Amino acid sequence: MHIIDTHCDVLLKLWEGKGTLRFSDSEKLDANKSRLQAGKVKVQFFAIFVDPIIHSEQKFQVALEQVDYFYKEVLGKNPEMKHIKNWSDFYNLEDGQIGAVLTLEGVDAIGNDLKRLNILHQLGVISVGLTWNNANLAADGAGEPRGAGLTLFGKEIVQFHNENKILTDVSHLSEKAFWDVMEIAEFPFASHSNSRALCDHPRNLYDDQTKALFNKGGVIHVVYCTEFIIKEGRPKISDVIKHIDHFCSLGGVKQIGLGSDFDGISKFVVDLEDASYYQNMINELLKHFKEEEVKGFAHQNFLNFLSGLNQ
C-alpha cells in the first residue's frame, strides 16, 4: 500500500555530511531512496531545518545549502525522484516514481524578511511550519516557556501561505500560536504530531486542538518519535496505532495520515526502524481497521485534503 509521509530530516543529515552521504543508499539515512522504495513510500516530504544554534546571519545560507542538496543529491542523482512543485503534481506521478516535496521547518532562516520566504517558495517550498521548538520573530514554539502566539510578522507569513496555497504546519507551535494560526490559516495541518491525551508532551496536540483542526478540514499525521508515543520505554507499532485510534474517536478517521520524522529521531518504534519497514505499519493497521480506512491513513486522506487546494 503506497505511503505519503509528510516529514523527514534527510536534508539536515545530507548538509551535516557535507557531501559524504548518498541519498540513494547511505546506511546513515533512515529515508534514503532504496528504503523509501522498499517501504512503498510514494511521496516523501523533505524538511529544511536550520538549527537554532547557528548564527542568525548564516541561517538563510544554511537553508539554501539544504535546498542545494535537495536539487543535486536527492533529485539530480536519482531520476526516480520527481519534484512536486505544485499540489496537482501529486496526481501525475508515474509507476516507479517517488514524489519529493520541499518543506520548511521553522522560519528562523528568513529573519524578518518575507522576500526570503518568497525565494524559498520559488525554489519549491510548499509547506511551512512557523517554528521549531524555540521562539522566533513569527511565533513561539512548543518548547518556549513564554507560550506566546503569533506576532504581526507571523500573521503576515500565514497570509502569504494563504495567497500561495502553502500549507501552514502547526506541529511545533505553542498552544497559543496554534489557536492564532487556526483563526487565519486556510490550509492548516500537522505534519508530525500525536495525541497529548495519550502522551502528555508539549509537541503533541490536545483534544480540543485536534477537533479544531478536523473541523477546519485539516489533517494530522502521526509521528514515530518515541517520546511522543509513550512516556517511557520503547514503543511498538501498536502504541502508535493507539494514537490513530484516539484521533478516530474524535471524528478524524478520514483526516489522519503518517509523518515519520525519520532522520530526525534517534530512537525507533520496534519493527519501524527506517522507511523500509513501512509496510509493517500497514499490516498492523489492517488488523484494526477496514482496508479503506487504512488506505486513507496511508495516502488517500491527504490526497482528499489536497483537493481543496486544487480548486
N, C-alpha and C positions, 0 to 999 in steps of 0.2 A: 504494500500500500504506500503510495507516494506521500512524502512529508514536505510541509512548508515549515521551516524553522526560522523564527524571527529574531534570533540573537546568537552571535558568536563573536569571539575576540581574536580571530585568526590574524587580522591586520596588525594588532598590537604585537603579537608574537613575531610576525614577519619583520616588523620595524625593529623590535628588540634584537632580532637575529642578524640585522644589518646585512642581509643578502645571503646568509648561510643556510637558510631553510627553503626547501622546495615545497610549494603548495601541493604539488601533485601527489607526493608520497612521504613527506617528512614524518617520522615517527613522533616528533615533538608536537605535532599539530593534531588535536583531537578531531578537528573537522577538515582534514585535508581532502583532496579530491577523491582519492581511492576509498576513503572511509565514507564520504558522502554517497558515493556510488553504491558501496556495499549496503548502506543503510537505506537506500532508495529515497534519499533526500532530493526532491525535485527543485526546490528553491531554498537558498540559504541567504539570510541577511548577514552582512559583514559590517560590524560597527567600527567607526573611527573613535578611538578613546585616547585622550591625552591626559596623562597622569597629573594630578593637581600639584605635585612637587616640581614640575617643570616650570621654569621661569616664564612669567606671563608674556614677555616679548618673544619667546621662542615657540609658544603653543600653536600658533597658526601654521608655522613652518612644519612642525611635527605632524599636524593634521594633513597638510599637503603631502608630506612624505608617505604617510599611510595610504593616501589616495593613489600615490605613485605605485606603491606595492600592489594595490588592488588592480590597477591597469596593467602593470608589467608582469607581475608574478602570478596573480590569480587568473586574469583574463588573457594576457598576452601569450602565456606559455601553455595554455590549456584550451584548445578550441571547443571543447565540450561545454565550457562555461560561457553562458550568454548574459551579458549585462542587461538587467532590467532597468531601463531609464524612465519608463512610464508604466503606470499600473496596467495598461492594456497589454503590455508585453508578456504578462503572466499567461495570456491565452494563446500566445504564439510560440511557445516552447515546443520543440520537436522531440521525438523519441531520442534518448541518449543525451539530451542537453540538460544542464543544471542552471537554473536562473540564479543570478547573483545580484543582490540588492545592496546598495551602499547606504549606510545609516550613520548618524552622528549621536554619540552618547555623551551628552553634556556640551553646552555651548561656550565653555570657557575659552576655547580657541579663537572665538571671534571677538573677544573683548567686548567693546561697546559699539562695534561697527557692523551694522546689518548688511552692508555690502559684502562682507566676508562670508556671511551665510548664503547670500545670493551666489557668490562664486562657487561655494561647495554644492549648492543646488544645481548650478550649471554643469558641474563635474559629475552629477548623478545622485547626490544625496536626496532621498525622497521620504525619509523618516527621521525625526529628530526628537531626542529627549533633552529637555532644557537643562537638566543637571545630572551629575553622577551623585554621590552621597554628600558631597560638600555643597556649600553655598557659592553662588557666583553672581554676576551682575543681572541675571534674569530671574533667579528664584533661589529658594533654599532647598537643599536635597534632604533625603531621608535621614542622613546622619548629622545634620546641623541642629544642635540643641535649641537654637532660637526658634526654629519651626515657622518662619515667616512664609508668606505666599509669594505671588508673582510681583515683580517690580513693574514699573511702567514699560521698561525696556522688554521685560519678559512678555508683557501683553502685546507689544509690537511684533515680537517674534511669532507668537501664536497667530496673530492676524496675517503675517507673511505666510505661515503654513496654510491657513485657510484659503488665501488667494491663489496659492500654487499647488493645492491638493497634496500637501505634505502631511504625513501622519504626525500627530503630537503624542509622543510616547510618555506615559505617566509613571513608568516603573520605578524611577529613582526619586520621585518628588516627595517633599514633605507633605504632610496631610493637608495643611492649609493651601499649599501650592497646587495640590491635586484638585481641590474644590475650585480654586480660581480658574484652572485650566478647563474644568468641566463647564464653567459658565460661558466660556467664549470659544472653545475649540470645536470645529466642525468634524474633525476626524481623529478623536482620541482613541488610544488603545494602550494596552500594557504588553510590552514585548517579552518580558520575563519576570513574572511575579506569581506568588502563591497566596493562599488564604491565611490571613492573620488570625482567624478564629481557630485554625488548626495548629498554627505555629506562630507564636507571638514575636515576630521580628519586624523591625521598622521598614524593611524592604517589602513586606507583604501588605495586602490590601484588606481593610476591614470590610465587613459585610455590607455596610451602607455605601462604601465606595464602590464595591463590586456591583451592587444593584444599580447605582447611578450610571456606571459605565455601560451596563447592559441596557438600561433604559434609553441611553443615548445612541444605542446601536453599535457600541464599541465591542471589541473582543479582548479577552485576557488569555495570554499564552503562558502556560505553567513552565516553571524553571527547575533545573536539576541541581542547583546549588544545595548541598546537603543541609546547611544550617537554615535554609528557608523551607525545608520539608519537615524535619523533626528537630527537636531541641538537642538531643544527644544521640550519639551512635551513628552507625552507617545505615542510611535508609535503603529500602528495597523499592522496586517498581510499584509494588502495592501501596507504599506510602505516598508516592506521587499521585497514584490513582485516587487516593482519599481526597486530595485537594480538588481533582477534577470532579469527583462525585459531589463534594460540597458546593462547588460552583454550579453544578447542575441543579442542586436543591434550591438554589437562589434564582433559578429560571434561565440559566445560561447554557443549556445543552447545545444550542446552535451558535454559541458565541465563545467557545473555548478552543484554544489551539496549543501549539508546542513552541517553546522558546528556550533551548537547552542551556545557553551560556557556556557551551564548550569553548575551551581555550581561555576562559575567564575564571574557571574553577580548578581547584587542585585536589579536591576530594570528590568521589563519584558514587552515584547510586549503584548498587550491586546489579551486575549484568547490563549496565548502561554507561560503560566506561569511556566510550567515544561514539562518534556518529555511526560507525559501522554496526553498532548494536541496536540501532533504532527499531528494527522490526521486533525485537524483544518487547519493547513498549507496546507495539501494535498488537502482538499476540496476547499480552496480558489484558489489554483493554477489551479485546474481543471476548474475554471470559466474563466481563462485567457489563458490557454494553452491546446494543444491537450493532450490526455491521455498518448500517447507515450512519449511526451516531459516531462510530469510530472514524469513518471516512471524514466526517465533519471535523473531529478533533485533528486529524492528520493534515487536512488541507482544505476541505470544502467550506468550512465555516469562514476561513479567512478570505477565500475567493468570493463568498457571498457578501462579506463586509466590503470588499473592493468594488462591488457592483455600484455602490453609492458614489464612489469616486469617478467612475467611468461614465456617469450620466452627463 
